């Protein structure tokens, strides 16, 4: 989940700020916990803390979506939508560094690290 959040922050700063604002409102206890745990003394900075909050908030939303899904079709749909979204983000990142978009929702689950380079 971290690479997805980092990509969102770099590709679409407005979206990231909206996600951050929502995460701070919806998960205020988690935000306080992250600020107390991920301190400057331990080598973390504010960027690390906000990325951790957005990452954990997205993971919780996704987990709750799966938990609340009432049938197998809904879960399959959620997984397909997640793969579509991840593939789009990864392709944008690859294209930004001068590569050719190669990722599809169908090949994403089967790809190796070597295929990303």
N, C-alpha and C positions, 0 to 999 in steps of 0.2 A: 504494500500500500504506500510505503514511503516514496518510491520512485514516481508513482502517479501524482502524489501531492507535490513533489518537487517540480514535476513537469507542468502541472497546473499553475504553480506559482510563477514559473518562467515564461510560459506561453500566454497565460491570460491572468494578469495581475488583478484585474477587477473581479473576476470570478473568485480568485483566491481570497481576496479581502472580504467578499460577501460570505464565503464559507467560514472564514475566520470569525467574522462578526456573529454569525449564527451559532457557531460552536461555542463561543464565549458566553452567549446568552443561554443556550440549551444545556451546557455542561460546565456551569460555573465552579462546581466542586472539583471537577477534573482539571480545569484551568488552574485553580489554586494549587492542586496537588502537583501538577507539572511544574509550576513556577517554584515550588518548594524543593522539588526533586532535581530538576535540570538547572542547577545553579551555575553562575559564572565560575565559582570556585572549582566546580567539577569539570570545567572546560566547555560548558555550553553557553550559547549566546541567545539573544532574543529571537533571532531567526530560527534557531533550533527548537525553541519552546513553541513558537507559533506553528511550525511544521508538525511537531509532535501532537499538538492539540487537534489540528485539522485531520491528521492521519487517524488518530484514535476516534474522533467524532465520526468520520466517514466509515470506519470499520464498525462502529456501533450501529450506525444507521443501516448498513448493509446486513449486519447480523440480525437486527430486528426485522428487517424486511423478509429475510429467509425464515425466521422463526414464526412470523405472522402469516406466511404464505399458507393458503388452505388446501392447495392441491399441487400435484406434481407438475402440471402444466405451468402454473404460476412460477414455480421455482425454476423450471427450464427457461421460461421467458426472462426471468431476472438474470439468470446466468448468461443467456445470449446477449441481453442488453449490456451487461457488464463487459463481456468480451468485445462487443462492438465499440464501446466507449474506450476501453484500454487500447484496442487496436488503433483507433483514431489518434489518441494522445501519442502513442509510440511512433506512429507514422509522421506526425507533425514534428516530433523531436528529431527523428532521422532526417527529414527533409531540411530542417533548420541547419543541420551540420553538413549539408551538402550531399546527403545520401539519397537513395531512391526508396520510396515507400514500398515495402514488401510484405507488410503484415496484414493479414485478413483475420476475421474472427474464426475462420475455419482452421487456419494453420497456427494461430497463436498458442493453443494448448500443446502443440507438438514441437514448437521451435526450441532450438538449443541456443546457448549463449553465443556460439560461433556464428550463428546465422544473423545475429544483430550487428556484427562488426563489418 
